[in-house]
Structure formats: structure tokens, C-alpha cells
């Protein structure tokens, strides 16, 4: 429902506050008019040339279809966020807020991140003041991750509050807590699991390449003699690609010998956590 019409005294007061007092929108006060109504009237006066250039306003540039197509590709295919798109300048002339708003209108973006943003904890002024008092008092020396769990916040949010209050933990304080050690052990275990998985995938690719090489060697007239691995029982060939080769020089000449286990089993024994130094020494001289 439209509001009441602007009167001449209200327009004159608005012009005076913009032209002579140079007040920004939040400080302009017109009794009986909301901020949205004041902003709309300010734009109308600016287009009519009444403000004498005191208010330039912001030119709204509509989104084009090529821009929307690129935005859809950046978010749906590559998973880029609004801040990353604006930071890298992938859509020239578009700010982070503009990109974020357009993503929301068209339902773009990561659904998990959007849901997490909707469920995020947002403090009202009393709750924010209580949280700041907690940081300055009881939570002064607690790790940020413990405070985040206690208050239902993200660890980065707690760190940002601490930075704004000037009470950041020192390097030594942040790393002396039990929680930090547990996180370090957790990350170390994840790294070990990731490394072992990469080693398993490498072994499978290597074995597949060996199978192909074995078929190729079997069809050659000068095929090397067969040699069975004493660990896995695979019938490979006596070649450097499959077995480690040792060369010994003596007065009688040069003697070449092949390891009893293939290179894959030899590498697996070296990387096995259950293999001790004595077993690794045996595998090295096998």
C-alpha cells in the first residue's frame, strides 16, 4: 500500500540535508518517512537535477545472459564461491555481494555450504556482549576450538573475535593444549592413511604395467629366463624391471645376481610398519 505523499517542507528538508549538510542516508531524518522512502525520493531528486551533483548515486547495471552463463559454469562446474569469483576478477565489475545475491536468486552454489550458512549461529547484541565477556575472562586461555564447541561457533569466528579484542593466543599457548595435540595426532593418522592408500594405488598400477610387460617379453625370441618371486609367488622374468640386480667384482670377473623377491615385494617390506630393522636388512640382501 503506498504511503503518504511527500510535502513541500519534507522535500525542502531533504534537499537541505543532502546539499548543505552533506548527510549520508543513515543520518537523514524526515519525520514520518522510512529510510527506503527517503532513498527513493533522493534518487528521484537526483535524476531531476535538484541536488546539483551533491548525490551521484549508484548506477545499477543489469546482469547480462553471458554473465549469468559464466556464473553458472563457475559455481556448478567448478564449485567456486562468490568471494573467490570476486577476488579473482572472473566477472569484471561485479562485487562479492553482487555475485552472492545473484547466486542466491538462481539457486547456485554448494548446497552443503548454503545449508551451513543458514544454520550458522548469529549473536544478537546481548549474546555478543556475553560472549566477549567470556573471552576476556574465563575463556582467555582456552583453545579456540574448545570455545567454538561450547558456543556453537566456527573456530575461525572465535579467532576473529579474539583478534578484534586484542587477546590472541601466542604461538606457544596455542600449541600447549591437549586439544591441539589430539588434533595433531588426528592429522598425522590421516596423513599416514592417505600415504598408504597412495602406495596401494601405485602398487596396483605398477603390477598392471608389469603384467603387460610380461606378455610382451613372452612373445620375444630373446625372452629372458623366468624367475619366481619367493614372496608373492608371481612368475616374472630375470630382468632389471622385475628384480633388483647386484653386481660383484672379483679377480675371476664380474658376477651378476638377482634378488629372490621382486621389486614390489621388496618395496612393500621396506614400507611395512611391522617390519623391523633386521627384516629390512634381510630383504635388502635377499
trRosetta pair geometry for C-beta under 8 A, 3 or more apart (Angstrom, degrees):
i j d omega theta_ij theta_ji phi_ij phi_ji
3 33 7.8 126 128 -117 155 67
3 34 8.0 -171 -60 8 162 102
3 37 6.3 -40 43 -99 151 142
4 32 6.9 -31 51 158 132 125
6 10 5.1 -131 -163 85 80 126
6 11 5.5 85 151 -57 122 95
6 33 7.8 35 -103 -90 89 135
6 41 6.0 114 -76 -116 152 139
7 10 4.7 95 56 7 78 105
7 11 7.2 -146 94 -5 41 86
8 11 5.8 -56 -146 37 33 109
8 12 6.2 32 157 -18 67 107
9 12 5.7 -55 -144 40 32 111
9 13 6.2 34 156 -21 65 106
10 13 5.7 -53 -148 36 30 112
10 14 6.4 32 152 -20 63 105
10 30 5.5 74 -157 -162 96 119
10 32 7.7 -76 -105 65 137 112
10 33 6.9 120 -164 -31 131 137
11 14 5.6 -54 -149 35 33 112
11 15 6.4 31 154 -17 66 104
11 41 7.3 -132 -109 177 80 130
11 45 7.5 159 -157 -84 97 128
12 15 5.8 -53 -146 37 32 109
12 16 6.2 33 154 -21 64 107
13 16 5.7 -54 -146 36 30 112
13 17 6.4 26 157 -16 65 107
13 30 6.1 140 98 -110 124 89
14 17 6.0 -58 -148 37 29 106
14 18 6.3 18 157 -12 65 111
14 28 6.9 47 -132 -170 74 128
14 30 5.9 -5 -73 -76 95 133
14 38 6.8 -172 -122 -145 120 88
14 41 6.3 -42 -171 115 171 127
14 42 6.9 -137 174 -80 122 79
14 45 7.2 177 115 -23 122 159
15 18 6.0 -63 -145 42 30 104
15 19 5.6 4 170 0 71 118
15 45 6.7 -153 -87 -165 91 153
15 50 6.2 -82 -110 143 124 113
15 51 6.8 -148 -133 -98 82 68
16 19 6.6 -60 -123 48 21 93
16 20 5.2 -25 -165 30 63 120
16 21 6.6 50 141 -4 69 104
17 20 7.5 -37 -81 55 12 81
17 21 4.9 -38 -145 49 47 126
17 23 4.7 -36 170 28 94 129
17 27 7.9 -164 180 110 120 87
17 28 5.1 123 125 -124 144 88
17 29 7.6 177 -109 36 160 61
18 21 7.5 25 -11 55 11 81
18 22 7.3 43 -177 -104 34 29
18 23 6.6 -81 -87 49 42 79
18 28 7.2 8 -65 -99 80 130
18 42 6.6 151 -85 -130 148 107
18 45 7.8 137 47 97 161 143
18 51 5.7 -53 120 -132 133 113
18 54 5.4 127 143 109 89 133
18 55 5.6 -39 -173 -37 126 123
19 22 7.7 -31 151 -65 11 59
19 51 5.9 -162 -74 -154 97 65
19 52 6.2 62 -126 42 119 112
19 54 4.6 -157 -108 -24 59 162
22 54 6.9 -131 -102 -166 73 112
23 27 4.4 -125 -168 92 107 110
23 28 5.1 140 110 -71 126 73
24 27 5.5 78 58 19 71 102
24 28 7.4 -123 102 -23 33 90
25 28 5.8 -49 -146 14 34 114
25 35 6.6 82 163 -162 102 100
25 38 6.8 147 -151 107 85 117
25 39 5.8 26 -137 -87 132 95
25 42 7.3 -111 -100 5 96 165
26 35 7.4 2 -107 -127 49 132
28 38 5.4 164 103 175 128 148
28 42 7.9 153 21 -67 177 132
30 33 4.1 -3 94 42 112 126
30 37 8.0 -113 75 98 130 107
30 38 5.6 158 21 -93 124 111
33 37 4.5 -125 -166 89 91 127
33 38 5.3 110 131 -57 121 85
33 41 7.7 -33 -165 4 146 140
34 37 4.8 97 53 8 76 101
34 38 7.0 -138 97 -4 40 87
35 38 5.6 -53 -146 37 34 112
35 39 6.2 35 154 -21 66 106
36 39 5.7 -54 -147 36 31 111
36 40 6.4 30 155 -18 65 105
37 40 5.8 -53 -147 36 31 110
37 41 6.3 27 156 -14 65 108
38 41 5.9 -58 -147 41 30 108
38 42 6.2 35 153 -25 64 108
39 42 5.5 -52 -147 34 30 116
39 43 6.6 32 154 -19 63 102
40 43 5.8 -53 -154 33 33 111
40 44 6.6 31 150 -18 65 104
41 44 5.6 -52 -148 36 37 112
41 45 6.4 35 154 -16 67 105
42 45 5.8 -55 -147 39 31 109
42 46 6.3 34 153 -23 64 107
42 51 7.6 50 -163 -68 74 144
42 55 6.1 -78 175 138 107 169
42 57 7.8 163 127 -86 98 103
43 46 5.5 -53 -146 34 32 114
43 47 6.5 29 157 -16 65 104
43 57 6.0 92 -115 -115 80 139
44 47 6.0 -55 -149 37 31 107
44 48 6.4 25 153 -14 64 111
45 48 5.6 -60 -145 42 32 109
45 50 4.4 -73 -168 55 88 122
45 51 5.4 93 129 -39 103 100
45 55 7.8 59 90 52 101 132
46 49 7.8 46 177 -66 30 25
46 50 7.6 -81 -69 47 24 79
46 51 5.2 -21 -97 20 64 134
46 55 5.1 -94 -92 91 121 105
46 56 7.6 119 -157 -150 134 9
46 57 5.2 131 128 -33 167 127
49 52 7.5 62 174 -71 65 41
51 54 4.6 -113 166 44 96 94
51 55 4.8 -40 153 27 160 96
53 56 7.1 16 -162 -75 63 76
61 93 7.0 -33 71 150 157 130
63 67 5.1 -126 -165 83 84 130
63 68 5.7 89 148 -55 122 95
63 102 6.1 110 -71 -117 156 140
64 67 4.7 97 57 6 78 103
64 68 7.1 -146 96 -3 41 87
65 68 5.6 -53 -144 39 35 111
65 69 6.2 39 155 -23 67 104
66 69 5.6 -54 -146 35 33 113
66 70 6.4 30 156 -16 66 104
67 70 5.9 -56 -148 39 31 107
67 71 6.2 33 153 -20 65 107
67 91 6.0 80 -150 -143 98 115
67 94 7.4 137 -162 -49 130 143
68 71 5.5 -52 -143 37 32 114
68 72 6.4 36 155 -21 64 103
68 102 7.4 -130 -107 175 82 128
68 106 7.2 146 -153 -70 106 161
69 72 5.8 -52 -151 33 30 112
69 73 6.6 28 151 -16 63 105
70 73 5.6 -55 -149 37 35 111
70 74 6.2 35 154 -21 68 106
70 90 7.2 -169 154 151 120 99
70 91 6.6 155 101 -89 127 95
71 74 5.7 -53 -144 35 32 111
71 75 6.3 13 163 -5 66 111
71 85 7.4 47 -123 -149 77 160
71 91 6.5 19 -75 -73 92 142
71 99 6.9 -169 -127 -145 119 89
71 102 6.4 -36 -179 115 167 127
71 103 7.0 -138 171 -79 119 79
71 106 7.8 103 110 50 124 150
71 108 6.8 152 142 51 97 178
72 75 6.3 -68 -143 46 26 98
72 76 5.4 -2 173 4 69 121
72 106 7.3 -87 -85 134 94 146
72 108 6.4 -129 -111 -103 59 133
73 76 6.6 -59 -116 50 20 92
73 77 5.0 -18 -164 21 62 125
73 78 7.0 44 146 -1 67 102
74 77 7.4 -16 -67 50 7 87
74 78 5.5 -46 -155 48 42 119
74 80 4.4 -48 168 42 93 129
74 85 5.6 79 150 -99 153 119
74 90 6.0 115 -103 131 146 153
74 91 8.0 -100 -8 -39 158 106
75 78 7.4 -13 -48 58 9 76
75 79 7.0 44 -164 -116 39 19
75 80 6.0 -87 -84 58 50 74
75 103 6.1 153 -93 -124 159 114
75 108 4.2 65 105 170 157 116
75 109 5.5 -56 -164 -70 127 44
76 108 6.5 -86 -51 -140 85 95
79 110 6.3 47 -149 -68 90 106
80 84 4.8 -130 -166 87 90 124
80 85 5.2 104 136 -60 127 90
80 90 7.3 22 146 18 167 163
81 84 4.7 93 54 8 79 103
81 85 7.0 -143 94 -6 41 87
81 109 7.4 54 -122 -132 61 98
81 110 7.8 -41 -87 4 84 111
81 113 7.4 -102 -103 147 110 167
82 85 5.8 -54 -147 36 32 111
82 86 6.3 24 157 -12 66 108
82 96 5.3 101 138 -164 98 73
82 97 7.9 83 156 -79 138 15
82 99 4.2 161 -146 102 92 107
82 100 3.8 28 -129 -70 175 78
82 103 5.9 -122 -71 1 110 143
82 109 7.7 -26 -35 -95 93 119
83 86 6.0 -59 -147 42 30 106
83 87 5.9 31 156 -22 66 112
83 96 5.2 24 -101 -134 57 127
84 87 5.6 -54 -139 38 29 112
84 88 6.1 14 165 -6 65 112
85 88 6.5 -66 -144 45 22 98
85 90 4.8 -81 -154 46 73 120
85 91 5.9 21 163 7 111 103
85 94 7.7 -26 129 95 110 119
85 96 7.8 139 68 -113 83 64
85 99 5.2 -178 84 -164 130 162
86 89 7.5 28 -178 -73 32 38
86 91 7.5 -41 -89 51 55 95
86 94 6.7 -115 -102 106 86 78
86 95 5.8 33 -132 -175 134 35
86 96 3.9 -101 12 -72 163 71
86 99 5.6 -150 -53 10 99 139
87 96 7.7 35 -39 -79 73 111
89 92 5.9 29 -176 -87 90 70
91 94 4.1 -14 113 35 114 132
91 99 6.3 144 48 -90 142 115
94 98 4.8 -130 -163 91 80 128
94 99 5.3 95 144 -57 119 91
95 98 4.7 97 53 7 76 103
95 99 7.0 -144 94 -3 40 87
96 99 5.9 -58 -148 39 30 108
96 100 6.1 29 155 -20 66 110
97 100 5.6 -54 -142 39 30 112
97 101 6.2 31 159 -20 65 106
98 101 6.0 -54 -146 35 28 109
98 102 6.5 22 157 -13 62 108
99 102 6.0 -60 -149 40 30 107
99 103 6.3 33 153 -22 65 106
100 103 5.6 -54 -148 34 31 113
100 104 6.5 30 154 -18 64 104
101 104 5.7 -55 -152 36 33 111
101 105 6.5 33 152 -21 65 104
102 105 5.6 -49 -146 33 36 113
102 106 6.4 9 163 3 67 110
102 108 7.8 4 120 32 72 127
103 106 6.5 -74 -146 51 26 92
103 108 4.2 -97 -149 70 78 103
103 109 4.9 77 167 -40 126 110
104 107 7.7 34 -169 -71 29 31
104 108 7.9 -77 -43 44 22 73
104 109 7.7 0 -72 3 54 137
109 113 6.5 -102 162 72 105 114
109 114 5.5 108 107 -54 123 114
110 113 4.0 65 81 13 112 110
110 114 6.6 175 86 -12 57 84
111 114 5.6 -57 -145 39 33 112
111 115 6.1 31 158 -18 68 106
112 115 5.9 -56 -147 38 29 108
112 116 6.3 29 153 -19 63 107
113 116 5.6 -54 -146 38 32 112
113 117 6.4 34 153 -21 64 104
114 117 5.7 -53 -149 34 31 112
114 118 6.6 30 152 -18 64 103
115 118 5.6 -52 -149 35 35 110
115 119 6.3 19 156 -6 67 110
116 119 6.0 -63 -142 47 30 101
116 120 6.6 58 150 -57 62 88
117 120 5.5 -24 -153 -14 35 120
120 154 7.7 -30 -135 -22 104 110
121 151 7.2 178 113 142 162 80
121 152 4.6 115 -52 112 150 105
121 153 5.6 -94 60 -85 128 66
123 127 4.2 -145 -154 98 89 108
123 128 4.0 124 127 -66 133 80
123 131 6.2 -83 -108 1 154 139
124 127 5.1 82 50 18 70 106
124 128 6.9 -136 92 -11 29 94
125 128 5.6 -57 -140 36 28 113
125 129 6.4 28 162 -19 64 104
126 129 5.8 -56 -149 36 31 110
126 130 6.4 32 153 -19 65 105
127 130 5.6 -52 -149 35 34 113
127 131 6.4 35 153 -20 66 104
128 131 5.7 -52 -148 35 32 111
128 132 6.4 32 153 -18 64 105
129 132 5.7 -53 -148 36 33 111
129 133 6.5 34 152 -19 64 103
130 133 5.8 -53 -151 35 32 111
130 134 6.5 36 150 -22 64 104
131 134 5.5 -51 -151 33 35 115
131 135 6.6 35 151 -18 66 102
131 151 6.3 75 -120 -137 114 152
131 161 7.0 -68 132 -152 115 160
132 135 5.6 -50 -149 35 35 111
132 136 6.4 28 155 -13 66 108
132 161 6.9 -140 -96 -173 75 117
132 165 6.5 164 -149 -83 95 135
133 136 5.8 -60 -146 43 32 108
133 137 6.0 5 162 2 68 117
134 137 6.2 -74 -138 51 25 93
134 138 5.7 -42 -155 50 69 99
134 139 4.8 41 148 6 84 120
134 147 7.8 147 126 -141 119 113
134 151 7.9 155 84 -70 157 131
135 139 5.1 -50 -104 80 40 114
135 140 6.8 95 167 -83 47 53
135 147 7.4 56 -95 -146 84 154
135 158 7.9 173 -100 -158 121 83
135 161 6.1 -153 -65 129 164 118
135 162 6.3 -150 -165 -88 133 74
135 165 6.1 132 112 36 133 165
135 167 6.3 146 151 69 102 143
136 140 6.5 18 -176 -79 20 99
136 165 6.6 -126 -72 -180 93 144
136 167 6.7 -167 -101 -47 60 161
137 140 6.4 -120 122 -32 8 103
138 142 7.7 17 133 -18 70 125
139 142 4.6 -62 -150 30 69 122
139 147 5.1 79 -159 -100 136 121
139 150 8.0 -156 -99 61 129 149
140 167 6.3 -90 -140 179 81 135
141 169 7.5 103 -140 -108 48 106
141 173 6.7 -110 -147 -164 81 124
142 146 5.0 -107 171 78 108 126
142 147 5.4 123 103 -52 122 96
143 146 4.7 92 65 4 87 103
143 147 7.2 -160 94 -3 46 86
143 169 7.6 -11 -115 -43 50 168
143 174 7.0 100 -122 -143 85 60
143 177 4.6 -123 -52 52 122 171
143 179 4.8 -138 42 62 160 136
143 180 6.3 -168 -112 -44 143 90
144 147 5.7 -57 -150 40 37 110
144 148 6.1 42 152 -26 69 106
144 155 5.1 92 125 -158 108 84
144 158 4.3 159 -159 100 93 128
144 159 5.3 16 -136 -62 158 79
144 162 7.0 -93 -95 -11 112 143
144 169 7.4 -130 -35 3 96 129
144 174 7.9 -2 -2 -128 101 100
145 148 5.4 -48 -144 33 34 117
145 149 6.6 33 156 -17 63 102
145 155 5.1 -12 -91 -103 68 122
145 158 8.0 -162 -63 48 26 149
145 179 5.7 -170 71 154 119 138
145 183 7.3 131 2 -58 170 141
146 149 6.0 -55 -152 36 31 107
146 150 6.4 30 151 -20 64 110
146 177 7.8 -120 -20 175 128 152
146 179 5.8 -138 -51 -49 102 164
147 150 5.6 -58 -146 37 33 113
147 151 6.1 1 166 7 69 112
147 153 7.4 -19 125 52 81 117
147 158 4.9 130 92 -134 119 146
148 151 6.7 -74 -140 52 23 88
148 152 7.8 -91 172 89 55 5
148 153 4.8 -106 -138 78 70 78
148 154 6.1 -33 -147 150 127 12
148 155 4.6 -71 -43 -79 159 58
148 157 7.1 120 -114 56 101 95
148 158 5.0 -109 -67 -19 87 134
149 152 7.7 30 -167 -71 25 36
151 158 7.7 133 50 -83 128 109
153 157 4.5 -112 174 75 115 133
153 158 5.7 128 100 -48 131 89
154 157 4.5 99 61 -3 83 103
154 158 7.4 -152 94 -3 48 81
155 158 5.8 -52 -154 35 38 111
155 159 6.4 39 149 -19 67 106
156 159 5.5 -53 -147 38 36 114
156 160 6.3 39 153 -23 67 103
157 160 5.7 -52 -149 33 32 112
157 161 6.6 33 152 -17 64 102
158 161 5.8 -53 -151 35 34 111
158 162 6.4 33 152 -18 66 106
159 162 5.7 -55 -148 38 32 112
159 163 6.3 34 153 -21 65 105
159 168 7.6 42 -157 -120 74 94
160 163 5.7 -52 -147 34 32 112
160 164 6.5 29 155 -17 64 105
161 164 5.9 -57 -149 37 31 108
161 165 6.3 17 157 -7 66 111
162 165 5.9 -64 -144 46 30 102
162 167 5.2 -99 -156 76 80 79
162 168 5.1 111 136 -88 111 56
162 169 7.3 -18 174 -13 155 74
163 166 7.6 36 -177 -71 30 33
163 168 5.8 35 -89 -67 62 111
169 173 4.3 -131 -171 94 97 118
169 174 4.4 126 111 -63 126 86
170 173 4.6 91 50 9 80 104
170 174 6.9 -150 86 -8 39 88
171 174 6.1 -59 -148 35 26 109
171 175 6.6 -1 162 3 61 116
172 175 6.3 -76 -147 49 27 96
172 176 6.0 30 160 -34 67 117
173 176 6.0 -58 -138 26 27 113
173 177 7.9 36 166 -34 56 95
174 177 7.4 -54 -174 5 29 107
174 180 6.6 119 152 -85 60 147
175 180 5.3 -155 -133 143 42 159
176 180 7.3 61 40 41 20 139
177 180 4.7 101 63 2 85 100
177 181 7.3 -150 99 -2 51 84
178 181 5.6 -55 -153 37 39 111
178 182 6.4 40 150 -21 70 103
179 182 5.7 -52 -148 35 33 111
179 183 6.4 33 153 -17 65 105
180 183 5.7 -55 -149 37 32 111
180 184 6.3 35 151 -21 65 105
181 184 5.5 -52 -147 35 34 114
181 185 6.4 33 154 -17 66 103
182 185 5.8 -53 -148 38 32 110
182 186 6.3 35 152 -21 64 106
183 186 5.5 -53 -147 36 33 114
183 187 6.3 31 155 -16 66 104
184 187 5.9 -54 -146 38 30 107
184 188 6.2 32 153 -21 64 107
185 188 5.5 -53 -145 36 32 113
185 189 6.4 32 156 -19 65 104
186 189 5.9 -53 -149 35 30 109
186 190 6.4 29 153 -17 63 106
187 190 5.6 -54 -147 38 34 112
187 191 6.3 37 153 -22 66 104
188 191 5.6 -53 -149 34 32 112
188 192 6.5 32 153 -19 64 103
189 192 5.7 -52 -148 35 33 111
189 193 6.4 32 154 -17 65 105
190 193 5.7 -54 -147 38 32 110
190 194 6.2 33 154 -20 65 107
191 194 5.7 -55 -146 38 31 112
191 195 6.3 31 155 -20 65 106
192 195 5.7 -55 -147 36 30 111
192 196 6.4 27 156 -16 65 106
193 196 5.9 -55 -147 38 30 109
193 197 6.4 31 154 -20 64 107
194 197 5.8 -56 -149 36 30 111
194 198 6.5 31 153 -18 64 104
195 198 5.7 -53 -150 36 33 111
195 199 6.4 34 151 -19 65 105
196 199 5.5 -52 -147 36 35 113
196 200 6.4 39 152 -22 66 102
197 200 5.6 -49 -148 33 34 113
197 201 6.5 32 153 -16 64 103
198 201 5.8 -54 -148 38 33 109
198 202 6.3 35 152 -20 65 106
199 202 5.6 -53 -146 37 32 113
199 203 6.4 35 154 -22 65 104
199 271 6.4 -168 -158 155 159 164
200 203 5.7 -53 -149 33 31 112
200 204 6.6 30 153 -18 63 103
201 204 5.7 -52 -150 34 34 111
201 205 6.5 31 154 -15 66 104
202 205 5.8 -57 -149 39 33 108
202 206 6.1 32 154 -20 67 109
203 206 5.6 -55 -144 39 30 112
203 207 6.2 30 157 -20 65 106
203 264 6.0 102 -145 -151 95 111
203 267 7.9 -168 -96 88 102 125
203 268 7.2 54 -108 -74 142 107
204 207 5.9 -53 -144 36 29 109
204 208 6.5 30 155 -19 63 105
205 208 5.8 -55 -150 36 32 111
205 209 6.5 31 153 -17 65 105
206 209 5.7 -55 -151 37 33 110
206 210 6.4 34 150 -20 65 105
206 264 6.3 164 108 -92 129 110
207 210 5.4 -51 -148 35 35 114
207 211 6.5 42 151 -24 65 99
207 264 6.5 44 -75 -94 91 160
208 211 5.6 -47 -150 29 34 114
208 212 6.8 33 152 -15 62 103
209 212 5.8 -54 -153 37 35 111
209 213 6.3 34 150 -18 67 107
210 213 5.5 -55 -144 40 35 111
210 214 6.1 40 154 -25 67 103
210 236 7.0 -44 178 -116 122 114
210 241 7.4 166 -115 141 86 107
210 242 6.6 101 -142 -100 120 90
210 264 7.7 -85 -23 -34 156 129
211 214 5.7 -50 -147 31 30 113
211 215 6.8 30 154 -17 61 103
212 215 5.9 -54 -154 33 33 110
212 216 6.6 30 150 -17 65 106
213 216 5.6 -56 -149 37 36 112
213 217 6.3 34 155 -18 69 105
213 241 6.3 -105 150 132 160 154
214 217 5.8 -54 -145 38 31 108
214 218 6.3 35 156 -25 64 105
214 236 6.6 -106 -96 -132 119 63
214 237 6.7 167 -121 -13 79 106
215 218 5.8 -52 -147 30 30 113
215 219 7.0 21 157 -14 60 107
216 219 6.3 -66 -159 35 32 105
216 220 7.1 36 148 -30 65 104
217 220 5.6 -51 -154 19 42 116
217 223 5.3 109 161 -133 80 90
217 224 6.8 -38 -173 26 131 85
217 237 5.5 -88 125 -20 158 162
217 239 7.4 -128 -112 -23 155 152
218 223 6.1 49 -118 -121 28 145
219 223 7.8 127 45 -72 21 120
220 223 4.9 141 73 -67 87 75
223 237 7.1 -110 177 -125 85 140
224 237 4.6 105 76 171 105 114
224 238 5.1 -133 151 64 119 77
224 239 5.1 150 37 -60 160 96
225 237 7.0 143 84 -155 33 76
225 238 5.1 11 69 17 84 124
226 235 5.5 -7 -171 -178 118 101
226 236 7.4 149 -158 90 66 30
226 237 6.0 -64 -110 -104 43 60
226 238 7.3 73 121 -15 7 86
227 235 7.7 146 75 -160 29 56
227 236 5.8 -30 72 79 81 79
227 237 6.2 76 22 -173 89 17
227 238 4.2 102 -27 -66 131 79
227 242 7.2 151 68 102 114 133
227 243 6.3 -40 103 -32 146 146
227 258 6.2 -29 -154 105 165 155
228 233 6.4 -11 -178 -155 106 43
228 234 7.1 170 -150 83 63 33
228 235 5.2 -32 -95 -101 80 64
228 236 7.5 138 -107 26 27 66
229 232 4.9 15 96 47 134 83
229 233 6.3 -62 73 -10 84 13
229 234 5.0 22 22 47 119 79
229 236 6.3 54 -36 7 97 112
229 243 7.9 -170 -93 -88 85 100
229 260 7.6 105 -153 147 49 55
229 261 5.4 57 -162 -145 91 52
229 262 4.2 -49 -96 -18 130 99
229 265 5.9 137 -179 3 133 142
230 233 7.9 30 -147 -73 15 51
230 260 4.5 -2 5 153 133 103
230 261 5.5 -81 51 -76 86 74
230 286 7.7 -135 54 172 133 129
231 261 4.3 41 -10 -129 117 117
231 262 7.2 -119 45 25 109 79
231 265 3.8 142 73 -168 147 155
231 269 7.7 -111 -119 -48 157 119
232 261 7.7 98 3 -153 82 90
232 262 6.7 -46 31 26 118 120
232 264 7.3 -2 -14 86 150 113
232 265 5.4 -151 -20 -68 104 126
234 262 6.6 -20 61 -20 116 149
236 239 7.7 -115 151 34 102 89
236 242 4.0 169 160 -165 143 152
236 243 7.0 157 95 -38 135 95
236 262 5.7 103 0 -99 152 125
237 242 5.9 132 57 11 62 148
238 242 7.6 -99 -107 65 14 120
238 243 6.5 -34 -137 30 50 137
238 258 5.4 -123 -145 -39 90 161
239 242 5.4 74 62 17 81 98
239 243 7.1 119 63 28 38 86
240 243 7.2 -87 -119 66 24 61
240 245 5.3 -49 -103 -15 86 128
241 263 8.0 -100 153 2 37 141
242 262 5.4 -58 174 -136 80 101
242 263 6.4 -159 179 2 29 101
243 258 4.3 42 122 -170 143 108
243 259 5.0 -168 -173 48 93 84
243 261 7.9 151 -126 92 89 30
243 262 5.8 -82 -84 -119 69 53
243 263 6.6 -158 -104 -37 21 81
244 258 7.3 132 74 -160 47 59
244 259 4.1 42 55 -14 93 133
244 263 6.1 124 -45 -90 81 83
244 266 6.2 51 -17 -46 126 176
245 256 6.2 -10 -172 -167 106 100
245 257 7.5 153 -156 80 59 38
245 258 6.0 -34 -102 -102 66 64
245 259 7.6 -101 -65 -12 27 84
246 256 7.3 156 83 -153 48 51
246 257 5.2 -18 63 64 98 88
246 258 7.8 176 20 -90 78 16
246 259 7.2 100 -16 -58 103 76
247 254 6.1 -9 -170 -173 100 105
247 255 7.3 153 -157 80 50 47
247 256 5.3 -16 -103 -101 75 76
248 254 7.2 155 80 -158 45 55
248 255 4.7 -16 62 61 98 98
248 256 7.9 -173 23 -75 69 31
248 257 7.4 17 1 5 108 106
249 253 8.0 -103 -145 141 57 27
249 254 5.5 -24 -102 -103 67 75
249 255 7.9 -173 -79 21 20 73
250 253 6.6 1 66 50 82 38
250 254 7.7 160 26 -90 69 28
250 255 6.5 19 11 -5 114 111
252 255 7.8 36 84 -46 106 106
259 262 7.7 154 91 -89 110 15
259 263 8.0 108 58 -71 139 58
259 266 6.4 18 139 -74 157 138
259 286 5.5 63 -162 95 90 82
260 286 4.8 -91 37 158 102 99
261 265 4.3 -102 172 89 114 125
261 266 5.3 147 100 -60 107 81
261 269 7.5 57 110 -12 159 137
261 283 6.9 -45 44 -146 141 87
261 286 5.6 25 9 107 101 144
262 265 5.2 89 56 16 77 99
262 266 6.8 -137 99 -7 37 94
263 266 5.4 -55 -142 38 32 116
263 267 6.2 31 159 -18 66 105
264 267 6.0 -57 -149 37 28 106
264 268 6.3 27 153 -19 64 108
265 268 5.5 -52 -143 37 34 113
265 269 6.4 37 156 -22 65 103
266 269 6.0 -53 -152 32 28 110
266 270 6.8 26 151 -16 60 105
266 283 5.8 153 -138 170 70 109
266 286 7.6 -155 -104 53 100 121
267 270 5.7 -56 -152 36 35 111
267 271 6.3 16 157 -6 69 112
268 271 6.0 -67 -144 47 30 100
268 272 6.1 47 155 -46 67 100
269 272 5.7 -37 -141 9 31 118
269 275 5.4 123 -177 -104 66 158
269 279 6.7 -130 -176 141 109 104
269 280 6.7 163 137 -106 96 62
269 283 4.4 177 109 -103 149 164
270 275 7.1 -106 -111 87 14 153
270 280 5.8 82 -113 -132 64 105
270 283 6.8 -146 -57 96 75 144
271 275 8.0 70 66 30 24 131
272 275 4.1 88 76 -13 103 109
275 279 4.6 -122 -160 88 83 130
275 280 5.6 101 144 -58 115 85
275 283 7.6 -11 -163 -9 139 140
276 279 5.2 96 52 12 69 100
276 280 7.0 -129 102 -4 36 91
277 280 5.6 -57 -145 39 33 110
277 281 6.3 36 155 -23 66 105
278 281 5.7 -54 -152 33 31 113
278 282 6.6 32 150 -20 64 103
279 282 5.6 -51 -150 33 36 112
279 283 6.4 34 152 -18 67 104
280 283 5.7 -52 -147 38 34 111
280 284 6.3 38 153 -24 64 105
281 284 5.6 -53 -148 33 31 113
281 285 6.6 5 161 3 64 108
282 285 6.4 -74 -151 50 28 92
282 286 6.1 51 149 -58 67 96
283 286 5.4 -29 -143 -6 34 122
